[in-house]
Amino acid sequence: MMKKKVLLALNGQLPSRNLILKLQDSETFSICADGAWDKLTALHLKADCIAGDFDSVKKIPESAQIISLPDQNASDLEKILNWLYLEAFSDLK
């Protein structure tokens, strides 16, 4: 079952490290688009999961769950939101 809160980082300007740390807690599932992974690691932060088509990450991490979303006709945001929606409702099946 997925946690109730989601923190999503995309490949844009991230908020401050302090704000991200305030938002991340044990109840939060943190996921980032592949392009945001390098930005998070530059801030010495990590996500539970990295998702996307992996065209924007320098090195695919071994320390996070990897979700491959290769559809080139959708943005990483669209792909991740769709994946989150399907995950959230998968327990109802």
DSSP file (Angstrom, degrees, kcal/mol; ACC not computed):
  #  RESIDUE AA STRUCTURE BP1 BP2  ACC     N-H-->O    O-->H-N    N-H-->O    O-->H-N    TCO  KAPPA ALPHA  PHI   PSI    X-CA   Y-CA   Z-CA
    1    1 A M              0   0    0      0, 0.0     2,-0.2     0, 0.0    87,-0.1   0.000 360.0 360.0 360.0 139.6    0.0    0.0    0.0
    2    2 A M        -     0   0    0     85,-0.2    82,-0.0     1,-0.1    27,-0.0  -0.475 360.0-103.6 -79.8 150.0    1.3    3.4   -0.9
    3    3 A K        -     0   0    0     -2,-0.2    -1,-0.1     2,-0.1    25,-0.1  -0.238  30.0-115.7 -66.6 163.8    1.8    6.1    1.8
    4    4 A K  S    S+     0   0    0     23,-0.3     2,-0.4    24,-0.0    24,-0.1   0.758  94.2  54.0 -79.3 -26.0   -0.8    8.8    2.1
    5    5 A K  E     -a   28   0A   0     22,-1.6    24,-3.0     2,-0.0     2,-0.4  -0.870  65.9-161.7-112.7 145.6    1.4   11.8    1.1
    6    6 A V  E     -a   29   0A   0     -2,-0.4     2,-0.6    22,-0.2    24,-0.2  -0.987   6.7-162.3-126.6 133.5    3.6   12.1   -2.0
    7    7 A L  E     -a   30   0A   0     22,-2.4    24,-2.8    -2,-0.4     2,-0.5  -0.971  16.0-167.7-112.6 117.0    6.4   14.5   -2.5
    8    8 A L  E     -a   31   0A   0     -2,-0.6     2,-0.5    22,-0.2    24,-0.2  -0.920   5.8-166.7-113.2 123.9    7.2   14.8   -6.3
    9    9 A A  E     -a   32   0A   0     22,-2.2    24,-2.6    -2,-0.5    27,-0.3  -0.931   9.5-171.4-110.0 131.1   10.4   16.4   -7.6
   10   10 A L        -     0   0    0     -2,-0.5     2,-2.2    22,-0.2    22,-0.0  -0.663  41.3 -87.3-114.6 172.2   10.6   17.4  -11.2
   11   11 A N  S    S+     0   0    0     -2,-0.2     2,-0.2    28,-0.0    25,-0.1  -0.434  96.5  83.9 -82.5  67.0   13.5   18.6  -13.4
   12   12 A G  S    S-     0   0    0     -2,-2.2     2,-0.5    24,-0.0    27,-0.0  -0.648  97.4 -40.6-140.4-162.1   13.0   22.3  -12.6
   13   13 A Q        -     0   0    0     -2,-0.2    -3,-0.1     1,-0.0    23,-0.0  -0.607  62.6-145.5 -72.7 123.4   14.1   24.6   -9.9
   14   14 A L        -     0   0    0     -2,-0.5     3,-0.1     1,-0.1    -5,-0.0  -0.550  16.2-110.8 -85.7 153.6   13.7   22.8   -6.6
   15   15 A P        -     0   0    0      0, 0.0    -1,-0.1     0, 0.0     5,-0.0  -0.136  58.1 -62.0 -68.6 179.8   12.7   24.5   -3.4
   16   16 A S     >  -     0   0    0      1,-0.1     4,-2.2     4,-0.0     5,-0.2  -0.209  43.5-116.5 -64.5 155.8   15.3   24.9   -0.6
   17   17 A R  H  > S+     0   0    0      1,-0.2     4,-2.6     2,-0.2     5,-0.2   0.892 115.8  56.0 -58.3 -41.6   16.8   21.8    1.0
   18   18 A N  H  > S+     0   0    0      1,-0.2     4,-1.9     2,-0.2    -1,-0.2   0.898 107.1  48.3 -61.2 -41.3   15.3   22.9    4.3
   19   19 A L  H  > S+     0   0    0      2,-0.2     4,-1.9     1,-0.2    -1,-0.2   0.920 110.9  50.3 -66.1 -42.6   11.8   22.9    2.9
   20   20 A I  H  X S+     0   0    0     -4,-2.2     4,-1.8     1,-0.2    -2,-0.2   0.927 110.1  50.8 -60.8 -43.6   12.2   19.5    1.3
   21   21 A L  H  < S+     0   0    0     -4,-2.6    -1,-0.2     1,-0.2    -2,-0.2   0.871 108.9  51.7 -62.3 -36.7   13.4   18.1    4.6
   22   22 A K  H  < S+     0   0    0     -4,-1.9    -1,-0.2     1,-0.2    -2,-0.2   0.855 111.7  47.3 -66.1 -34.4   10.4   19.6    6.3
   23   23 A L  H  < S+     0   0    0     -4,-1.9     2,-0.6    -5,-0.1    -2,-0.2   0.765  97.9  80.5 -80.2 -25.7    8.1   17.9    3.8
   24   24 A Q     <  +     0   0    0     -4,-1.8     2,-0.3    -5,-0.2     5,-0.0  -0.720  56.6 139.4 -85.8 123.1    9.7   14.5    3.9
   25   25 A D    >   -     0   0    0     -2,-0.6     3,-1.9     0, 0.0    -2,-0.0  -0.854  68.9 -79.8-146.1-175.6    8.7   12.4    6.8
   26   26 A S  T 3  S+     0   0    0      1,-0.3    -2,-0.0    -2,-0.3   -23,-0.0   0.690 127.5  54.1 -66.4 -17.2    7.9    8.7    7.5
   27   27 A E  T 3  S+     0   0    0    -24,-0.1   -22,-1.6   -23,-0.1     2,-0.5   0.441  93.7  90.6 -92.7  -0.9    4.4    9.2    6.0
   28   28 A T  E <   -a    5   0A   0     -3,-1.9     2,-0.7   -24,-0.1   -22,-0.2  -0.841  61.0-154.3-106.4 129.3    5.7   10.7    2.8
   29   29 A F  E     -a    6   0A   0    -24,-3.0   -22,-2.4    -2,-0.5     2,-0.5  -0.894  19.9-155.7 -93.9 117.8    6.5    8.7   -0.4
   30   30 A S  E     +a    7   0A   0     -2,-0.7    19,-1.4   -24,-0.2    18,-1.2  -0.848  18.0 171.3-102.8 130.5    9.1   10.7   -2.3
   31   31 A I  E     -ab   8  49A   0    -24,-2.8   -22,-2.2    -2,-0.5     2,-0.4  -0.980   8.7-168.3-134.5 143.9    9.4   10.2   -6.0
   32   32 A C  E     -ab   9  50A   0     17,-2.0    19,-2.7    -2,-0.4   -22,-0.2  -0.977  25.7-113.6-135.1 150.7   11.4   12.2   -8.5
   33   33 A A  E >>  - b   0  51A   0    -24,-2.6     3,-1.5    -2,-0.4     4,-1.0  -0.420  43.4-104.4 -69.9 155.7   11.6   12.4  -12.3
   34   34 A D  H >> S+     0   0    0     17,-1.5     3,-0.6     1,-0.3     4,-0.6   0.854 121.1  54.7 -55.3 -37.1   14.9   11.2  -13.6
   35   35 A G  H 34 S+     0   0    0      1,-0.2     4,-0.5     2,-0.2    -1,-0.3   0.718 104.5  54.5 -70.1 -20.8   16.1   14.7  -14.3
   36   36 A A  H <> S+     0   0    0     -3,-1.5     4,-2.5   -27,-0.3    -1,-0.2   0.673  88.4  79.1 -85.4 -17.9   15.5   15.7  -10.7
   37   37 A W  H <X S+     0   0    0     -4,-1.0     4,-2.7    -3,-0.6     5,-0.2   0.929  93.3  47.8 -57.2 -48.3   17.6   13.0   -9.2
   38   38 A D  H  X S+     0   0    0     -4,-0.6     4,-1.7     1,-0.2    -1,-0.2   0.872 111.8  51.0 -62.8 -36.0   20.9   14.8   -9.9
   39   39 A K  H  > S+     0   0    0     -4,-0.5     4,-0.9     2,-0.2    -1,-0.2   0.893 110.8  48.4 -67.9 -39.9   19.5   18.0   -8.4
   40   40 A L  H ><>S+     0   0    0     -4,-2.5     5,-2.5     1,-0.2     3,-0.7   0.930 111.1  49.3 -65.1 -44.9   18.4   16.1   -5.2
   41   41 A T  H ><5S+     0   0    0     -4,-2.7     3,-1.4     1,-0.3    -1,-0.2   0.837 104.4  59.3 -66.5 -30.2   21.7   14.4   -4.8
   42   42 A A  H 3<5S+     0   0    0     -4,-1.7    -1,-0.3     1,-0.3    -2,-0.2   0.802 107.7  47.1 -64.2 -27.2   23.5   17.8   -5.2
   43   43 A L  T <<5S-     0   0    0     -4,-0.9    -1,-0.3    -3,-0.7    -2,-0.2   0.333 122.1-111.9 -91.4   5.7   21.4   18.9   -2.2
   44   44 A H  T < 5S+     0   0    0     -3,-1.4     2,-0.3     1,-0.3    -3,-0.2   0.881  78.6 125.6  61.9  41.3   22.4   15.6   -0.4
   45   45 A L      < -     0   0    0     -5,-2.5     2,-0.3    -8,-0.2    -1,-0.3  -0.847  42.5-159.3-122.5 160.9   18.8   14.4   -0.5
   46   46 A K        -     0   0    0     -2,-0.3     2,-0.3    -3,-0.1   -15,-0.0  -0.926   8.4-139.5-135.6 162.0   17.3   11.2   -1.9
   47   47 A A        -     0   0    0     -2,-0.3   -16,-0.2     1,-0.1    18,-0.1  -0.840  21.4-126.6-115.3 158.1   13.9   10.0   -3.1
   48   48 A D  S    S+     0   0    0    -18,-1.2    17,-2.3    -2,-0.3     2,-0.3   0.813  95.3  19.0 -67.5 -29.8   12.3    6.7   -2.4
   49   49 A C  E     -bc  31  65A   0    -19,-1.4   -17,-2.0    15,-0.2     2,-0.4  -0.994  61.1-155.1-146.8 142.7   11.8    6.2   -6.1
   50   50 A I  E     +bc  32  66A   0     15,-2.7    17,-2.6    -2,-0.3     2,-0.3  -0.989  24.3 180.0-120.5 133.3   13.1    7.6   -9.4
   51   51 A A  E     +bc  33  67A   0    -19,-2.7   -17,-1.5    -2,-0.4     2,-0.3  -0.940  24.7  69.7-136.0 152.9   10.9    7.4  -12.5
   52   52 A G  E    S- c   0  68A   0     15,-1.7    17,-2.8    -2,-0.3    19,-0.1  -0.932  89.3 -57.7 141.9-162.1   10.9    8.3  -16.1
   53   53 A D        -     0   0    0     -2,-0.3    -1,-0.1    15,-0.2    15,-0.1   0.417  65.5-125.4 -97.9   0.2   12.6    7.4  -19.3
   54   54 A F  S    S+     0   0    0      1,-0.1     6,-0.1    -3,-0.1    -2,-0.1   0.800  73.8 124.0  61.9  35.8   16.1    8.0  -17.9
   55   55 A D  S    S+     0   0    0      1,-0.1    -1,-0.1     0, 0.0    -3,-0.0   0.487  74.5  44.8 -95.1  -6.0   17.2   10.4  -20.6
   56   56 A S  S    S+     0   0    0      0, 0.0     2,-0.4     0, 0.0   -18,-0.2   0.311  89.6  92.9-122.2   7.0   18.0   13.1  -18.1
   57   57 A V        -     0   0    0      1,-0.1     3,-0.2   -20,-0.1   -22,-0.1  -0.858  60.1-148.9-107.8 139.2   19.9   11.4  -15.3
   58   58 A K  S    S+     0   0    0     -2,-0.4     2,-0.4     1,-0.3    -1,-0.1   0.935  86.3   8.6 -69.6 -46.6   23.7   11.2  -15.3
   59   59 A K  S    S-     0   0    0      0, 0.0    -1,-0.3     0, 0.0    -5,-0.0  -0.990  77.9-122.9-139.8 127.4   23.9    7.9  -13.5
   60   60 A I        -     0   0    0     -2,-0.4     6,-0.0    -3,-0.2     2,-0.0  -0.556  38.8-125.5 -70.4 122.6   21.0    5.6  -12.6
   61   61 A P        -     0   0    0      0, 0.0     3,-0.1     0, 0.0   -11,-0.1  -0.321  16.4-157.7 -73.9 151.8   21.1    5.1   -8.9
   62   62 A E  S    S+     0   0    0      1,-0.1     4,-0.1    -2,-0.0    -2,-0.0   0.547  86.7  68.3 -96.0 -12.5   21.2    1.8   -7.1
   63   63 A S  S    S+     0   0    0      2,-0.1     2,-0.3   -14,-0.0    -1,-0.1   0.441  94.0  60.0 -92.0   0.1   19.8    3.1   -3.9
   64   64 A A  S    S-     0   0    0     -3,-0.1   -15,-0.2   -18,-0.0     2,-0.2  -0.892  90.7 -97.0-127.4 156.4   16.2    3.9   -5.1
   65   65 A Q  E     -c   49   0A   0    -17,-2.3   -15,-2.7    -2,-0.3     2,-0.5  -0.529  42.6-140.2 -66.2 136.2   13.4    2.0   -6.5
   66   66 A I  E     -c   50   0A   0     -2,-0.2     2,-0.6   -17,-0.2   -15,-0.2  -0.894  18.1-172.8-107.1 126.4   13.5    2.4  -10.3
   67   67 A I  E     -c   51   0A   0    -17,-2.6   -15,-1.7    -2,-0.5     2,-0.6  -0.949  13.9-151.1-118.9 109.5   10.3    2.9  -12.3
   68   68 A S  E     +c   52   0A   0     -2,-0.6   -15,-0.2   -17,-0.2   -17,-0.1  -0.704  21.0 171.4 -84.1 121.3   10.8    2.8  -16.0
   69   69 A L        +     0   0    0    -17,-2.8    10,-0.1    -2,-0.6   -15,-0.1  -0.742   3.3 171.3-128.1  80.2    8.2    4.9  -17.9
   70   70 A P        +     0   0    0      0, 0.0     2,-0.3     0, 0.0   -17,-0.1   0.478  27.0 129.7 -79.2  -3.0    9.5    4.9  -21.5
   71   71 A D    >   -     0   0    0      1,-0.2     3,-0.8     2,-0.1     8,-0.1  -0.329  37.4-168.9 -57.4 113.2    6.6    6.6  -23.3
   72   72 A Q  T 3  S+     0   0    0     -2,-0.3    -1,-0.2     1,-0.2     4,-0.1   0.491  78.4  70.1 -83.3  -2.9    8.1    9.4  -25.3
   73   73 A N  T 3  S+     0   0    0      2,-0.1     2,-0.3     0, 0.0    -1,-0.2   0.379  97.5  54.8 -93.9   3.6    4.7   10.9  -26.1
   74   74 A A  S <  S-     0   0    0     -3,-0.8     2,-0.1     3,-0.0     0, 0.0  -0.958  85.2-112.2-134.7 152.5    4.1   12.1  -22.5
   75   75 A S     >  -     0   0    0     -2,-0.3     4,-2.5     1,-0.1     5,-0.2  -0.352  34.1-108.7 -75.8 163.5    6.1   14.2  -20.1
   76   76 A D  H  > S+     0   0    0      1,-0.2     4,-2.8     2,-0.2     5,-0.2   0.883 121.3  55.8 -59.8 -37.1    7.7   12.8  -17.0
   77   77 A L  H  > S+     0   0    0      2,-0.2     4,-2.7     1,-0.2     5,-0.2   0.950 109.0  45.3 -59.8 -49.2    5.1   14.6  -15.0
   78   78 A E  H  > S+     0   0    0      1,-0.2     4,-2.2     2,-0.2    -2,-0.2   0.925 114.8  48.1 -60.4 -44.9    2.2   13.0  -16.9
   79   79 A K  H  X S+     0   0    0     -4,-2.5     4,-2.3     2,-0.2    -1,-0.2   0.910 113.7  46.3 -64.0 -42.7    3.8    9.5  -16.7
   80   80 A I  H  X S+     0   0    0     -4,-2.8     4,-2.9     2,-0.2     5,-0.2   0.917 112.1  50.0 -68.6 -42.9    4.5    9.8  -13.0
   81   81 A L  H  X S+     0   0    0     -4,-2.7     4,-2.4    -5,-0.2    -1,-0.2   0.905 112.0  48.8 -62.0 -40.2    1.0   11.1  -12.1
   82   82 A N  H  X S+     0   0    0     -4,-2.2     4,-2.4    -5,-0.2    -1,-0.2   0.920 112.3  48.4 -64.1 -43.7   -0.5    8.3  -14.1
   83   83 A W  H  X S+     0   0    0     -4,-2.3     4,-2.5     2,-0.2    -2,-0.2   0.920 111.9  49.2 -62.2 -44.5    1.7    5.7  -12.3
   84   84 A L  H  X S+     0   0    0     -4,-2.9     4,-2.7     2,-0.2    -2,-0.2   0.909 110.5  50.9 -61.5 -42.5    0.8    7.2   -8.9
   85   85 A Y  H  X S+     0   0    0     -4,-2.4     4,-1.6     1,-0.2    -2,-0.2   0.937 112.1  46.2 -60.5 -47.6   -2.9    7.1   -9.8
   86   86 A L  H  X S+     0   0    0     -4,-2.4     4,-0.6     1,-0.2    -1,-0.2   0.888 114.2  48.6 -64.6 -38.9   -2.7    3.4  -10.8
   87   87 A E  H >< S+     0   0    0     -4,-2.5     3,-0.8     1,-0.2     4,-0.5   0.908 108.5  53.8 -65.2 -42.7   -0.6    2.6   -7.7
   88   88 A A  H 3< S+     0   0    0     -4,-2.7     3,-0.3     1,-0.2    -1,-0.2   0.849 117.3  36.3 -62.8 -34.7   -3.0    4.4   -5.4
   89   89 A F  H >< S+     0   0    0     -4,-1.6     3,-1.1    -5,-0.2     4,-0.3   0.397  89.7  92.6-101.9   3.4   -6.0    2.4   -6.7
   90   90 A S  G X< S+     0   0    0     -3,-0.8     3,-1.0    -4,-0.6    -1,-0.2   0.807  81.4  60.1 -67.0 -27.5   -4.3   -0.9   -7.3
   91   91 A D  G 3  S+     0   0    0     -4,-0.5    -1,-0.2    -3,-0.3    -2,-0.1   0.685  96.1  63.0 -71.8 -17.0   -5.4   -2.1   -3.7
   92   92 A L  G <         0   0    0     -3,-1.1    -1,-0.2     1,-0.2    -2,-0.2   0.591 360.0 360.0 -84.5  -9.7   -9.0   -1.6   -4.7
   93   93 A K    <         0   0    0     -3,-1.0    -1,-0.2    -4,-0.3    -2,-0.1   0.468 360.0 360.0 -75.2 360.0   -9.0   -4.2   -7.4
